Amino acid sequence: MPLRSDLTLEASKFAPEAIDEKTKKLNEHLIEVTKNGPRWYEVGAAKYRQMRWAGETPFPKPVVLDSGIDMTLPSREAGREIPCRMFKPAQGKDVKGVVMHIHGGGWVLNDEKFQDYYLKFMADNADMVVISVGYRLAPEHPFPQGPEDCYDVAEYLVQNGKSKYGGDLAFMGGESAGAHLAVLTAFHLLSHTPYTSSPTLRGLLLHFGAYDLTHFLPQAHHFTKPLILDHNIMNHFVSAFLPNTTPASRLDPSISPFYQDLSLFRIESGGSRLPPALFTCGTEDCLLDDTVVMASKWMMAGAEATVRIYPGAPHGFIMFPPSASPAAGEGLEATREFMTEVIGRGGARL
């Protein structure tokens, strides 16, 4: 009988032959678009944001839904409000909690209105009020301004979620840079009173996140396909978000959550104060190592991590229609299942 490993992965998911034909065609198209179109730093952040909204970049043109509600929440700075976007459960269903969503875009692109279909999906399928944060973007507003907006919204929702929106802050999550900011925000709540003992946060929704902003993990260096995100684009994103920093200074866990000592959140009686986390990523993503290794660290700290890997899926895959790649629909369903299962347990985590 072979020796059993304490850590297992379904290796077949990482094999090239596991990639379905629809996903192969999507990736071929995205590589061509990425090759032929300008990169954001070549035209500037402001111009590229306009191009994203016009559907002139690899991502689909965003659609703003009438059911979304524009709103603002208070910031730590007097006289300044943080723009947000809210969706409520369809057909007046009872609210089971609040989801705080943090959009991706390399800390430079996109905004709170960029993913209405995803926000509405979570609201309707998990009976949640979903609030997406329009945090300040680099390079106009570099670190720590964007993260501070996320911290301010999270603190407000912990204090006011039940009274204002009918449910406590239950989930927090995001995609790519948004997943990075969601982990930083969770650490912020876990480390600052009075939030350390506030019984609210139940889970994290972390899609293809970036957790090491020093030199990046190896997959970012090995993955050479121009498929939405690559090492060069990441370097420019980090330079905009973290100007005048060095790889050594970016070891700070307030910048690179990969270097946070997760043992600080262990509970003496067993387990962890870290909430359960859903980690998703495609195999054709230069941030694949970030997902696999960060999830492993989560489990090593006594916390729960659910990892879903999608053969051939590119960076940003859940933002594409399921008709373009099965991974898009599967990622949405995994999100729904995770939220439903965690809420069904009852109790609180944070």
NUZAZA-321035 format. One record per residue: x, y, z of N, C-alpha, C in turn. Coordinates in steps of 0.1 Angstrom, whole numbers, m for minus. Layout:
N
<site <X, Y, Z>, <X, Y, Z>, <X, Y, Z>>
...
//
This chain:
350
<site <9, m12, 0>, <0, 0, 0>, <9, 12, 0>>
<site <7, 22, m10>, <16, 33, m10>, <14, 43, 2>>
<site <24, 50, 5>, <24, 59, 16>, <15, 71, 13>>
<site <5, 74, 21>, <m4, 84, 19>, <2, 98, 21>>
<site <m1, 107, 12>, <4, 121, 13>, <m6, 129, 22>>
<site <0, 138, 30>, <m9, 147, 38>, <m14, 158, 29>>
<site <m9, 160, 17>, <m14, 171, 9>, <m16, 164, m5>>
<site <m28, 166, m10>, <m31, 160, m23>, <m37, 170, m33>>
<site <m35, 168, m46>, <m41, 176, m56>, <m45, 166, m67>>
<site <m56, 170, m74>, <m60, 162, m86>, <m51, 166, m98>>
<site <m40, 159, m99>, <m30, 163, m109>, <m36, 163, m123>>
<site <m46, 155, m126>, <m51, 155, m140>, <m57, 168, m144>>
<site <m61, 176, m135>, <m66, 189, m138>, <m56, 199, m144>>
<site <m43, 196, m141>, <m32, 204, m146>, <m26, 200, m159>>
<site <m31, 188, m165>, <m26, 183, m177>, <m32, 190, m189>>
<site <m24, 193, m199>, <m29, 200, m211>, <m41, 193, m218>>
<site <m41, 180, m217>, <m53, 173, m224>, <m66, 174, m216>>
<site <m66, 180, m204>, <m78, 182, m197>, <m85, 195, m202>>
<site <m79, 203, m210>, <m86, 215, m215>, <m96, 212, m226>>
<site <m108, 217, m224>, <m119, 215, m234>, <m117, 224, m246>>
<site <m124, 221, m256>, <m122, 228, m269>, <m127, 242, m268>>
<site <m138, 245, m261>, <m143, 259, m260>, <m133, 267, m253>>
<site <m127, 262, m243>, <m117, 270, m235>, <m104, 272, m244>>
<site <m100, 262, m251>, <m89, 264, m261>, <m91, 275, m270>>
<site <m103, 275, m276>, <m107, 286, m286>, <m107, 300, m279>>
<site <m113, 300, m267>, <m113, 313, m260>, <m99, 318, m258>>
<site <m90, 309, m253>, <m76, 313, m250>, <m69, 318, m263>>
<site <m71, 311, m274>, <m65, 315, m287>, <m70, 329, m291>>
<site <m82, 332, m289>, <m88, 345, m292>, <m82, 356, m283>>
<site <m81, 353, m270>, <m76, 362, m260>, <m61, 365, m263>>
<site <m53, 355, m267>, <m39, 357, m270>, <m38, 367, m282>>
<site <m46, 365, m292>, <m45, 374, m303>, <m49, 388, m300>>
<site <m60, 390, m292>, <m64, 403, m288>, <m53, 410, m279>>
<site <m47, 402, m270>, <m36, 408, m262>, <m24, 411, m270>>
<site <m21, 403, m280>, <m9, 406, m288>, <m11, 419, m297>>
<site <m23, 420, m302>, <m26, 430, m312>, <m30, 444, m306>>
<site <m35, 443, m293>, <m40, 455, m287>, <m29, 462, m279>>
<site <m30, 474, m275>, <m21, 481, m266>, <m22, 476, m252>>
<site <m11, 476, m245>, <m12, 473, m230>, <m15, 486, m223>>
<site <m20, 485, m211>, <m26, 496, m204>, <m15, 507, m202>>
<site <m3, 503, m199>, <8, 513, m196>, <13, 519, m209>>
<site <9, 514, m220>, <14, 520, m233>, <4, 532, m236>>
<site <m8, 532, m232>, <m18, 542, m236>, <m22, 550, m223>>
<site <m18, 546, m211>, <m21, 552, m199>, <m34, 547, m193>>
<site <m34, 547, m180>, <m45, 541, m172>, <m59, 547, m176>>
<site <m60, 560, m177>, <m73, 567, m180>, <m78, 562, m194>>
<site <m70, 562, m204>, <m74, 558, m217>, <m78, 543, m217>>
<site <m70, 535, m210>, <m73, 520, m211>, <m86, 517, m203>>
<site <m89, 525, m193>, <m102, 523, m186>, <m114, 526, m196>>
<site <m112, 536, m204>, <m122, 539, m214>, <m123, 528, m224>>
<site <m112, 522, m228>, <m112, 511, m237>, <m119, 499, m231>>
<site <m117, 496, m218>, <m124, 485, m212>, <m139, 487, m213>>
<site <m143, 499, m210>, <m158, 501, m210>, <m163, 500, m225>>
<site <m155, 503, m234>, <m159, 502, m248>, <m158, 488, m254>>
<site <m153, 478, m246>, <m151, 465, m251>, <m139, 463, m260>>
<site <m129, 472, m259>, <m118, 472, m268>, <m106, 465, m262>>
<site <m108, 457, m252>, <m97, 450, m245>, <m101, 435, m244>>
<site <m93, 426, m239>, <m97, 412, m239>, <m109, 409, m231>>
<site <m113, 417, m221>, <m125, 413, m213>, <m137, 418, m221>>
<site <m148, 411, m218>, <m161, 415, m225>, <m165, 429, m220>>
<site <m172, 436, m229>, <m177, 449, m226>, <m187, 448, m214>>
<site <m185, 455, m203>, <m194, 454, m192>, <m208, 460, m195>>
<site <m218, 454, m188>, <m232, 458, m189>, <m236, 463, m176>>
<site <m242, 475, m175>, <m247, 481, m163>, <m262, 477, m162>>
<site <m266, 470, m151>, <m279, 465, m150>, <m288, 476, m142>>
<site <m300, 477, m146>, <m309, 487, m140>, <m312, 484, m125>>
<site <m311, 471, m121>, <m314, 467, m107>, <m302, 471, m98>>
<site <m291, 475, m103>, <m280, 480, m94>, <m283, 494, m88>>
<site <m279, 496, m76>, <m281, 509, m69>, <m268, 515, m66>>
<site <m266, 527, m71>, <m254, 535, m68>, <m255, 541, m54>>
<site <m245, 541, m47>, <m245, 547, m33>, <m231, 551, m29>>
<site <m230, 557, m17>, <m217, 560, m12>, <m217, 556, 3>>
<site <m205, 553, 8>, <m203, 550, 22>, <m192, 559, 27>>
<site <m192, 562, 40>, <m182, 571, 46>, <m168, 566, 46>>
<site <m158, 575, 43>, <m144, 572, 44>, <m138, 578, 57>>
<site <m126, 575, 60>, <m119, 581, 72>, <m116, 596, 70>>
<site <m117, 601, 57>, <m114, 615, 55>, <m127, 623, 55>>
<site <m127, 633, 63>, <m139, 641, 64>, <m142, 647, 50>>
<site <m155, 647, 47>, <m160, 653, 34>, <m158, 644, 22>>
<site <m153, 632, 23>, <m151, 623, 12>, <m159, 611, 14>>
<site <m166, 607, 3>, <m174, 594, 4>, <m168, 584, m6>>
<site <m170, 571, m3>, <m165, 561, m12>, <m177, 556, m21>>
<site <m175, 557, m34>, <m186, 552, m42>, <m188, 537, m41>>
<site <m200, 532, m41>, <m203, 518, m40>, <m215, 514, m49>>
<site <m216, 501, m52>, <m227, 496, m60>, <m234, 485, m53>>
<site <m247, 485, m52>, <m254, 475, m44>, <m265, 468, m52>>
<site <m266, 455, m49>, <m277, 446, m54>, <m283, 439, m42>>
<site <m297, 439, m43>, <m305, 432, m33>, <m310, 419, m39>>
<site <m313, 409, m30>, <m319, 397, m35>, <m332, 399, m43>>
<site <m333, 391, m54>, <m345, 392, m63>, <m358, 389, m55>>
<site <m369, 395, m60>, <m382, 392, m55>, <m384, 393, m40>>
<site <m377, 403, m35>, <m379, 406, m21>, <m376, 395, m11>>
<site <m367, 386, m14>, <m364, 375, m5>, <m357, 380, 8>>
<site <m358, 373, 19>, <m351, 376, 31>, <m336, 377, 29>>
<site <m330, 387, 35>, <m315, 388, 34>, <m308, 379, 44>>
<site <m299, 371, 39>, <m292, 362, 48>, <m278, 368, 52>>
<site <m274, 379, 46>, <m262, 385, 50>, <m258, 395, 39>>
<site <m246, 401, 41>, <m241, 411, 32>, <m227, 406, 27>>
<site <m226, 407, 14>, <m213, 404, 7>, <m206, 417, 3>>
<site <m194, 419, 8>, <m185, 430, 3>, <m176, 425, m8>>
<site <m179, 431, m20>, <m171, 427, m32>, <m161, 438, m35>>
<site <m149, 433, m39>, <m138, 442, m42>, <m133, 438, m56>>
<site <m135, 447, m66>, <m132, 444, m80>, <m117, 443, m83>>
<site <m114, 436, m93>, <m100, 435, m98>, <m97, 445, m108>>
<site <m85, 443, m115>, <m80, 453, m124>, <m66, 458, m121>>
<site <m59, 450, m113>, <m45, 454, m111>, <m43, 466, m102>>
<site <m53, 470, m94>, <m53, 482, m86>, <m54, 494, m94>>
<site <m56, 493, m107>, <m55, 504, m117>, <m67, 506, m125>>
<site <m74, 495, m129>, <m85, 495, m138>, <m98, 490, m131>>
<site <m109, 492, m139>, <m122, 488, m135>, <m128, 496, m124>>
<site <m140, 493, m120>, <m146, 501, m109>, <m158, 492, m104>>
<site <m166, 498, m95>, <m177, 491, m88>, <m188, 487, m97>>
<site <m189, 493, m109>, <m200, 490, m118>, <m195, 480, m129>>
<site <m183, 475, m128>, <m178, 467, m139>, <m183, 452, m140>>
<site <m189, 447, m129>, <m193, 433, m128>, <m207, 431, m123>>
<site <m216, 439, m129>, <m230, 438, m124>, <m236, 424, m125>>
<site <m233, 416, m136>, <m239, 403, m137>, <m234, 394, m125>>
<site <m221, 395, m121>, <m216, 387, m110>, <m222, 391, m97>>
<site <m223, 404, m95>, <m229, 409, m83>, <m244, 405, m82>>
<site <m251, 406, m92>, <m265, 402, m92>, <m266, 387, m90>>
<site <m257, 379, m96>, <m257, 364, m94>, <m256, 361, m79>>
<site <m247, 367, m72>, <m245, 364, m58>, <m258, 369, m50>>
<site <m263, 380, m54>, <m275, 385, m46>, <m287, 376, m48>>
<site <m289, 372, m60>, <m301, 364, m63>, <m300, 349, m59>>
<site <m288, 344, m60>, <m286, 329, m58>, <m281, 326, m43>>
<site <m277, 336, m36>, <m274, 333, m22>, <m282, 342, m12>>
<site <m291, 349, m17>, <m300, 358, m9>, <m292, 368, m1>>
<site <m283, 375, m7>, <m274, 384, m1>, <m276, 398, m6>>
<site <m274, 408, 2>, <m271, 422, m3>, <m257, 422, m6>>
<site <m254, 426, m19>, <m240, 426, m24>, <m236, 441, m26>>
<site <m225, 445, m20>, <m220, 459, m21>, <m206, 458, m26>>
<site <m204, 464, m38>, <m191, 465, m45>, <m185, 478, m42>>
<site <m172, 478, m39>, <m165, 490, m34>, <m157, 497, m46>>
<site <m160, 510, m47>, <m153, 517, m57>, <m140, 524, m51>>
<site <m131, 516, m47>, <m119, 521, m40>, <m110, 529, m50>>
<site <m102, 538, m44>, <m94, 547, m53>, <m83, 539, m60>>
<site <m81, 543, m72>, <m72, 535, m81>, <m58, 542, m83>>
<site <m48, 533, m85>, <m35, 538, m89>, <m35, 540, m104>>
<site <m26, 548, m109>, <m15, 554, m102>, <m19, 568, m96>>
<site <m31, 573, m98>, <m35, 585, m92>, <m35, 584, m77>>
<site <m39, 573, m72>, <m40, 571, m57>, <m33, 558, m53>>
<site <m20, 558, m52>, <m13, 546, m48>, <m15, 541, m34>>
<site <m9, 530, m31>, <m10, 524, m17>, <m5, 535, m7>>
<site <m13, 536, 4>, <m23, 527, 9>, <m37, 532, 7>>
<site <m39, 541, m3>, <m53, 547, m4>, <m64, 537, m8>>
<site <m61, 529, m18>, <m71, 519, m22>, <m75, 509, m10>>
<site <m64, 503, m4>, <m68, 494, 7>, <m75, 502, 18>>
<site <m72, 514, 21>, <m78, 521, 32>, <m93, 523, 29>>
<site <m97, 525, 17>, <m111, 526, 13>, <m118, 513, 16>>
<site <m111, 501, 13>, <m117, 488, 16>, <m119, 486, 31>>
<site <m109, 490, 39>, <m109, 489, 53>, <m121, 497, 59>>
<site <m123, 509, 53>, <m133, 518, 58>, <m147, 512, 56>>
<site <m149, 507, 44>, <m162, 501, 40>, <m165, 488, 49>>
<site <m154, 480, 51>, <m156, 468, 59>, <m160, 472, 73>>
<site <m153, 482, 79>, <m156, 486, 93>, <m171, 491, 93>>
<site <m175, 498, 83>, <m188, 504, 83>, <m199, 492, 82>>
<site <m196, 482, 74>, <m205, 471, 73>, <m206, 462, 85>>
<site <m195, 461, 92>, <m195, 453, 104>, <m204, 460, 114>>
<site <m203, 473, 115>, <m210, 481, 125>, <m225, 483, 121>>
<site <m228, 484, 108>, <m241, 489, 103>, <m248, 479, 94>>
<site <m242, 468, 90>, <m248, 459, 81>, <m262, 454, 84>>
<site <m264, 450, 97>, <m277, 445, 101>, <m287, 456, 101>>
<site <m284, 468, 106>, <m294, 478, 108>, <m297, 485, 94>>
<site <m287, 486, 86>, <m289, 493, 73>, <m294, 484, 61>>
<site <m289, 472, 61>, <m291, 463, 50>, <m298, 450, 53>>
<site <m301, 448, 65>, <m309, 436, 69>, <m300, 423, 72>>
<site <m287, 425, 72>, <m279, 413, 75>, <m264, 417, 78>>
<site <m258, 409, 86>, <m244, 412, 90>, <m234, 410, 78>>
<site <m223, 416, 78>, <m212, 413, 68>, <m209, 398, 69>>
<site <m212, 390, 59>, <m210, 376, 60>, <m199, 371, 51>>
<site <m197, 377, 39>, <m187, 373, 30>, <m180, 386, 24>>
<site <m167, 383, 21>, <m159, 393, 15>, <m151, 386, 4>>
<site <m149, 393, m7>, <m141, 387, m18>, <m139, 396, m30>>
<site <m132, 390, m39>, <m128, 397, m51>, <m120, 389, m61>>
<site <m117, 395, m72>, <m110, 388, m82>, <m96, 395, m84>>
<site <m85, 387, m86>, <m72, 392, m89>, <m68, 402, m78>>
<site <m66, 415, m82>, <m62, 425, m72>, <m73, 426, m61>>
<site <m86, 423, m65>, <m97, 424, m55>, <m95, 413, m45>>
<site <m91, 401, m49>, <m88, 390, m39>, <m77, 394, m30>>
<site <m67, 400, m35>, <m56, 405, m27>, <m61, 415, m16>>
<site <m69, 425, m21>, <m74, 435, m11>, <m84, 428, m1>>
<site <m91, 418, m6>, <m100, 412, 4>, <m93, 405, 15>>
<site <m82, 398, 12>, <m74, 392, 22>, <m68, 402, 32>>
<site <m62, 413, 26>, <m57, 424, 34>, <m68, 429, 44>>
<site <m80, 431, 38>, <m91, 436, 46>, <m95, 427, 57>>
<site <m96, 414, 54>, <m99, 404, 65>, <m88, 404, 76>>
<site <m75, 405, 72>, <m65, 406, 82>, <m67, 419, 90>>
<site <m71, 430, 84>, <m73, 442, 91>, <m84, 441, 102>>
<site <m95, 435, 98>, <m105, 433, 108>, <m101, 423, 119>>
<site <m94, 413, 116>, <m89, 403, 126>, <m79, 409, 135>>
<site <m73, 420, 131>, <m62, 426, 139>, <m65, 439, 146>>
<site <m77, 444, 144>, <m80, 457, 150>, <m93, 456, 158>>
<site <m92, 461, 171>, <m104, 461, 179>, <m112, 473, 174>>
<site <m125, 472, 175>, <m133, 462, 182>, <m137, 450, 172>>
<site <m131, 450, 160>, <m136, 440, 150>, <m130, 426, 153>>
<site <m120, 425, 161>, <m114, 412, 163>, <m124, 402, 170>>
<site <m133, 408, 178>, <m143, 399, 184>, <m157, 401, 179>>
<site <m158, 407, 167>, <m172, 410, 162>, <m176, 397, 154>>
<site <m187, 391, 158>, <m191, 378, 152>, <m199, 381, 138>>
<site <m191, 382, 128>, <m197, 385, 115>, <m192, 378, 103>>
<site <m179, 379, 100>, <m174, 374, 87>, <m174, 359, 87>>
<site <m181, 354, 77>, <m183, 339, 76>, <m174, 332, 65>>
<site <m170, 340, 55>, <m162, 334, 45>, <m156, 344, 35>>
<site <m145, 339, 28>, <m139, 347, 18>, <m140, 341, 4>>
<site <m143, 349, m6>, <m144, 344, m20>, <m133, 350, m28>>
<site <m123, 341, m30>, <m110, 346, m35>, <m107, 340, m49>>
<site <m110, 347, m59>, <m108, 343, m73>, <m95, 348, m79>>
<site <m86, 338, m83>, <m73, 341, m90>, <m66, 353, m84>>
<site <m63, 353, m71>, <m57, 364, m64>, <m42, 365, m66>>
<site <m37, 377, m63>, <m23, 380, m62>, <m19, 382, m48>>
<site <m10, 374, m42>, <m7, 375, m28>, <7, 378, m24>>
<site <16, 377, m34>, <30, 380, m32>, <34, 390, m42>>
<site <36, 403, m38>, <39, 414, m47>, <54, 417, m46>>
<site <62, 408, m42>, <77, 411, m41>, <83, 408, m55>>
<site <87, 396, m58>, <92, 392, m71>, <81, 384, m78>>
<site <70, 381, m72>, <59, 372, m76>, <64, 357, m75>>
<site <54, 348, m74>, <57, 334, m73>, <61, 328, m87>>
<site <67, 316, m87>, <73, 311, m99>, <64, 311, m112>>
<site <51, 307, m110>, <43, 306, m122>, <42, 319, m130>>
<site <43, 330, m123>, <43, 343, m130>, <55, 345, m139>>
<site <66, 338, m136>, <79, 339, m144>, <79, 328, m155>>
<site <72, 316, m152>, <72, 305, m161>, <62, 307, m172>>
<site <51, 314, m169>, <40, 315, m178>, <43, 326, m188>>
<site <45, 322, m200>, <50, 332, m210>, <39, 336, m221>>
<site <27, 330, m220>, <17, 333, m230>, <11, 347, m227>>
<site <9, 355, m237>, <3, 368, m236>, <m12, 366, m234>>
<site <m17, 361, m223>, <m31, 357, m220>, <m36, 366, m209>>
<site <m41, 378, m213>, <m47, 387, m204>, <m37, 393, m194>>
<site <m30, 384, m187>, <m20, 389, m176>, <m7, 381, m178>>
<site <4, 388, m177>, <17, 382, m177>, <26, 389, m168>>
<site <39, 385, m167>, <48, 390, m158>, <51, 405, m160>>
<site <51, 409, m173>, <54, 423, m176>, <43, 432, m172>>
<site <30, 428, m175>, <19, 436, m171>, <18, 437, m156>>
<site <21, 426, m149>, <20, 426, m134>, <31, 436, m129>>
<site <42, 436, m134>, <53, 445, m130>, <48, 460, m131>>
<site <41, 463, m142>, <36, 477, m144>, <25, 480, m134>>
<site <16, 470, m131>, <6, 472, m122>, <12, 475, m108>>
<site <21, 467, m104>, <27, 468, m90>, <35, 482, m90>>
<site <41, 485, m100>, <49, 498, m100>, <39, 510, m98>>
<site <27, 509, m104>, <17, 519, m103>, <11, 520, m89>>
<site <8, 508, m83>, <2, 506, m70>, <12, 509, m59>>
<site <24, 505, m61>, <35, 506, m50>, <47, 514, m55>>
<site <45, 527, m59>, <57, 534, m64>, <67, 536, m52>>
<site <79, 537, m56>, <90, 540, m47>, <92, 529, m36>>
<site <89, 517, m40>, <91, 505, m31>, <101, 496, m37>>
<site <106, 487, m29>, <115, 477, m34>, <109, 463, m31>>
<site <114, 452, m38>, <109, 439, m34>, <110, 436, m19>>
<site <121, 441, m13>, <123, 438, 1>, <112, 445, 10>>
<site <109, 458, 6>, <99, 465, 14>, <85, 459, 12>>
<site <83, 453, 0>, <70, 447, m3>, <68, 433, 4>>
<site <78, 429, 12>, <76, 417, 21>, <67, 420, 32>>
<site <64, 433, 35>, <55, 436, 46>, <41, 430, 43>>
<site <36, 423, 53>, <23, 416, 51>, <11, 425, 48>>
<site <13, 438, 51>, <2, 448, 48>, <2, 451, 33>>
<site <13, 446, 26>, <14, 447, 11>, <12, 433, 5>>
<site <20, 424, 10>, <20, 410, 4>, <14, 401, 15>>
<site <1, 397, 14>, <m5, 389, 25>, <1, 375, 26>>
<site <8, 371, 15>, <15, 358, 15>, <25, 357, 27>>
<site <30, 368, 32>, <40, 368, 42>, <34, 371, 56>>
<site <21, 371, 57>, <15, 373, 70>, <17, 360, 78>>
<site <20, 361, 91>, <21, 350, 100>, <7, 345, 104>>
<site <2, 335, 97>, <m11, 331, 99>, <m13, 323, 112>>
<site <m2, 319, 118>, <m3, 312, 131>, <m8, 322, 142>>
<site <m7, 335, 139>, <m13, 345, 149>, <m28, 343, 151>>
<site <m34, 337, 141>, <m49, 336, 141>, <m54, 323, 146>>
<site <m44, 314, 150>, <m48, 301, 156>, <m56, 303, 169>>
<site <m64, 293, 172>, <m72, 293, 184>, <m66, 281, 192>>
<site <m64, 284, 205>, <m57, 274, 214>, <m65, 261, 214>>
<site <m78, 262, 214>, <m86, 249, 214>, <m87, 242, 201>>
<site <m80, 248, 191>, <m80, 241, 178>, <m87, 250, 167>>
<site <m83, 249, 155>, <m89, 257, 145>, <m82, 271, 144>>
<site <m90, 280, 137>, <m84, 293, 134>, <m95, 304, 134>>
<site <m91, 316, 137>, <m100, 328, 135>, <m102, 332, 121>>
<site <m93, 326, 112>, <m94, 329, 98>, <m107, 323, 93>>
<site <m115, 330, 85>, <m127, 324, 80>, <m125, 314, 69>>
<site <m134, 305, 67>, <m133, 296, 55>, <m131, 304, 42>>
<site <m123, 299, 33>, <m120, 306, 21>, <m122, 297, 9>>
<site <m128, 302, m1>, <m129, 296, m14>, <m118, 302, m23>>
<site <m109, 294, m28>, <m99, 298, m37>, <m101, 292, m51>>
<site <m102, 300, m61>, <m104, 295, m75>, <m93, 300, m84>>
<site <m89, 292, m94>, <m80, 297, m104>, <m80, 287, m116>>
<site <m76, 292, m128>, <m75, 284, m139>, <m60, 280, m141>>
<site <m57, 269, m148>, <m44, 265, m150>, <m36, 273, m160>>
<site <m43, 281, m168>, <m36, 290, m178>, <m36, 304, m172>>
<site <m31, 306, m160>, <m31, 318, m153>, <m18, 320, m146>>
<site <m11, 331, m148>, <2, 333, m142>, <1, 335, m127>>
<site <m11, 335, m121>, <m12, 336, m107>, <m16, 322, m101>>
<site <m15, 312, m108>, <m19, 298, m103>, <m12, 295, m90>>
<site <1, 297, m90>, <9, 294, m77>, <4, 302, m65>>
<site <m1, 314, m67>, <m6, 322, m56>, <m18, 315, m50>>
<site <m27, 310, m58>, <m39, 304, m53>, <m35, 291, m46>>
<site <m27, 282, m52>, <m24, 269, m46>, <m16, 270, m33>>
<site <m6, 279, m33>, <2, 280, m21>, <m5, 288, m10>>
<site <m12, 298, m13>, <m19, 306, m3>, <m30, 297, 4>>
<site <m37, 289, m4>, <m46, 280, 1>, <m40, 270, 11>>
<site <m28, 265, 7>, <m21, 256, 15>, <m17, 262, 28>>
<site <m12, 275, 28>, <m9, 282, 40>, <m21, 284, 49>>
<site <m33, 286, 43>, <m45, 288, 50>, <m48, 275, 58>>
<site <m47, 264, 52>, <m50, 251, 58>, <m39, 248, 69>>
<site <m27, 251, 66>, <m16, 249, 76>, <m18, 257, 89>>
<site <m26, 268, 88>, <m29, 276, 100>, <m41, 271, 107>>
<site <m47, 260, 103>, <m58, 255, 110>, <m72, 260, 104>>
<site <m71, 267, 93>, <m83, 273, 87>, <m88, 264, 76>>
<site <m100, 266, 71>, <m106, 259, 61>, <m104, 265, 47>>
<site <m99, 258, 37>, <m97, 263, 24>, <m103, 253, 14>>
<site <m112, 258, 5>, <m117, 250, m6>, <m111, 255, m18>>
<site <m104, 246, m26>, <m96, 250, m38>, <m103, 244, m50>>
<site <m106, 252, m60>, <m112, 248, m72>, <m103, 252, m84>>
<site <m98, 242, m91>, <m89, 245, m102>, <m96, 241, m115>>
<site <m95, 250, m125>, <m102, 248, m138>, <m92, 247, m149>>
<site <m92, 235, m156>, <m83, 232, m167>, <m84, 243, m178>>
<site <m73, 249, m181>, <m72, 258, m192>, <m78, 272, m190>>
<site <m85, 274, m179>, <m91, 287, m177>, <m81, 298, m176>>
<site <m83, 309, m182>, <m74, 321, m182>, <m77, 329, m170>>
<site <m68, 339, m168>, <m70, 349, m157>, <m83, 356, m160>>
<site <m91, 358, m150>, <m104, 365, m151>, <m115, 357, m157>>
<site <m114, 344, m156>, <m124, 335, m163>, <m138, 337, m159>>
<site <m141, 340, m147>, <m155, 341, m143>, <m162, 353, m149>>
<site <m154, 362, m155>, <m160, 374, m161>, <m165, 372, m175>>
<site <m162, 359, m180>, <m166, 356, m194>, <m180, 348, m193>>
<site <m188, 349, m204>, <m200, 341, m203>, <m197, 326, m203>>
<site <m206, 318, m196>, <m204, 304, m196>, <m203, 297, m210>>
<site <m210, 304, m220>, <m210, 298, m233>, <m196, 299, m239>>
<site <m187, 308, m234>, <m173, 309, m239>, <m164, 298, m233>>
<site <m167, 294, m221>, <m158, 284, m214>, <m166, 278, m203>>
<site <m167, 265, m202>, <m174, 259, m190>, <m169, 264, m177>>
<site <m156, 267, m176>, <m151, 272, m163>, <m158, 284, m157>>
<site <m163, 292, m166>, <m170, 304, m161>, <m183, 300, m153>>
<site <m191, 292, m159>, <m203, 287, m152>, <m199, 279, m140>>
<site <m189, 271, m141>, <m185, 262, m129>, <m180, 271, m118>>
<site <m173, 281, m121>, <m168, 290, m111>, <m179, 297, m103>>
<site <m189, 302, m111>, <m201, 308, m104>, <m208, 298, m96>>
<site <m210, 286, m101>, <m217, 276, m93>, <m209, 272, m80>>
<site <m196, 272, m81>, <m188, 269, m69>, <m189, 280, m59>>
<site <m190, 292, m64>, <m192, 304, m55>, <m206, 302, m47>>
<site <m216, 299, m55>, <m229, 298, m49>, <m229, 286, m39>>
<site <m223, 275, m43>, <m223, 263, m34>, <m216, 266, m21>>
<site <m204, 273, m22>, <m196, 276, m10>, <m204, 285, m1>>
<site <m210, 296, m6>, <m218, 305, 2>, <m230, 298, 9>>
<site <m237, 290, 1>, <m249, 284, 7>, <m245, 274, 18>>
<site <m234, 266, 15>, <m230, 256, 25>, <m225, 263, 38>>
<site <m217, 274, 37>, <m212, 281, 49>, <m223, 287, 57>>
<site <m232, 294, 50>, <m244, 300, 57>, <m252, 289, 64>>
<site <m254, 278, 57>, <m262, 267, 63>, <m257, 261, 76>>
<site <m244, 264, 79>, <m238, 258, 91>, <m243, 266, 103>>
<site <m247, 279, 102>, <m250, 287, 113>, <m238, 291, 120>>
<site <m239, 299, 131>, <m228, 303, 139>, <m220, 314, 132>>
<site <m210, 319, 138>, <m202, 330, 133>, <m187, 326, 133>>
<site <m179, 334, 126>, <m165, 330, 125>, <m155, 341, 131>>
<site <m157, 353, 127>, <m147, 364, 130>, <m147, 367, 145>>
//
